[in-house]
């Protein structure tokens, strides 16, 4: 059971780091344009939102599932 707890804590920490890096990448991308190693994160997220919007109810279900991973 300790292994599962440790593994869960590791995934939780990695998720927090990735979300923080994503937020930092968005801010740097908006302030500096197309910065190396950051790329065009803002347009990729816009494309993802547009794709989910075009998918209708399936996009809504996918968005709910994605948001479920962050809780």
C-alpha positions in Angstrom: 0.0 0.0 0.0 2.9 2.3 0.7 4.1 1.9 -2.9 0.7 3.1 -4.3 0.7 6.0 -1.9 4.2 7.0 -3.0 3.4 6.6 -6.6 0.2 8.7 -6.2 2.2 11.4 -4.5 4.8 11.3 -7.3 2.2 11.7 -10.0 0.5 14.5 -8.0 3.8 16.4 -7.7 4.6 15.9 -11.4 1.1 17.1 -12.4 1.6 20.3 -10.3 5.0 20.9 -11.9 3.6 20.4 -15.4 0.7 22.7 -14.8 3.0 25.4 -13.4 5.3 25.1 -16.4 2.3 25.3 -18.7 1.2 28.5 -17.0 4.7 30.0 -17.2 4.9 29.0 -20.9 1.6 30.8 -21.6 2.8 34.0 -19.9 6.2 33.9 -21.6 4.6 33.2 -24.9 2.2 36.1 -24.6 4.8 38.5 -23.5 7.6 37.4 -25.8 5.9 35.9 -28.8 7.5 32.8 -30.2 10.3 32.1 -27.7 12.5 29.0 -28.1 11.6 26.0 -26.0 8.2 27.6 -25.3 6.9 27.6 -28.8 3.4 28.8 -29.5 1.5 27.4 -26.5 -1.2 30.0 -26.6 -2.3 29.1 -30.1 -2.1 25.4 -29.3 -4.5 25.9 -26.4 -6.7 28.0 -28.5 -6.8 25.3 -31.2 -7.6 22.7 -28.5 -10.5 24.8 -27.2 -11.8 25.4 -30.7 -11.6 21.7 -31.5 -13.5 20.8 -28.4 -16.1 23.5 -29.2 -16.6 22.1 -32.7 -17.1 18.6 -31.3 -20.2 19.7 -29.5 -21.4 17.3 -26.7 -18.4 15.0 -27.2 -16.1 18.0 -26.7 -17.9 18.8 -23.5 -17.5 15.3 -22.2 -13.8 15.3 -23.1 -13.4 18.7 -21.3 -15.0 17.2 -18.2 -12.8 14.2 -18.3 -9.7 16.4 -18.8 -10.7 18.6 -15.9 -11.3 15.5 -13.8 -7.6 14.7 -14.0 -6.7 18.1 -12.4 -8.8 17.4 -9.2 
